[in-house]
């Protein structure tokens, strides 16, 4: 059969899960054989079928190890698919000694998640957003394992938040630890642009900001909006968020969170994260032009660092895709234009993970 590509990807759009698997298996077989790890992502239209789909893929491809989850949309090759029954799968080859599945981690990490017997470097993770302290759990996992985490939160409009890590699981964190012989290069693209200066939170209670730069948070917001012309103001207000700069970051990294409430009488604002006095913050808006520029630049820089690319994983926010770009295909097209059409898989998540942080409105790209 000649040289076999180390990674190969397939996409199926079909309401019947068995028929979707047929398409996937046929496309994968046409591109090569073998492999040690499989990725599987399905839109939540297949919320009750992920276990059956994975069993069929394992049986018919001969690949024993599979990881994946549900998303509001999925990514495969050149395409992104939203709100349709769709299935994506990718098979790759890594040394068996450098891959280690784990399932349903729900409490503080301890061995065998440590480095003692594996030499961990990276971990691909999928997180059930219903877990009450998943953010603390992620930080604990990153700290105890020494691995750089990448992935996202399962996205579903039902009560099913299934993940795959060898078998179907839910309720915590699952995924795949990678050893030192697996080369992974990771980048994060933001989707927002600042509309004002970086400010300091002077007083807060949980997620409520009561003083900003020593004064009214609402007054500060109105000052930042004063430079916006009347024609653009409606669009800005509809896409208004806050940015939280990452402490000690030398790349200007920040986390985007929703602006969830305004108390016009008291001048307070509430944001989608618990925050403490002294933390930096700025107001920002989601913007297609800024998101396009940032994604294109990130992909180009990442490709230059990575060298030869055998496959890629892209986790984007379910608030991106057609909500920011012209379509999900358009977003995926920007990634592939920069990479040169590589085997690519991914999903649209409830939150994106890079390191020990959970981002929002971002795209996390990993090149293998």
Secondary structure, DSSP 8 states (H G I E B T S, - for coil): -----SEEEEEEE-SSHHHHHHHHHHHHHHH----SEEEEEEEGGGTTTHHHHHHHHHHHH----EEEEEESEEEETTEEEESS-EEEEEEE---GGGEEEEEEE-S---TTSSSTTT---EEEEEE-TTSTTHHHHHHHHHHHH--EEEEEE---SSS---EEESSEE-SSEEEEEE-TTS--EEEEE--EEESS--EEEEEEETTEEEEETTB-HHHHHHHHHTTS-HHHHHHHHHTEEEEEE-TT-SS--EEEEEEEEEETTTTEEEESS---TT-EEEEEEE-HHHHHHHHHHHHHHHHHHH-S---EEEEEETTSGGGTSS-HHHHHHHHHHHHTS--EEEEEESSEEETTEEESS-EEEEE-
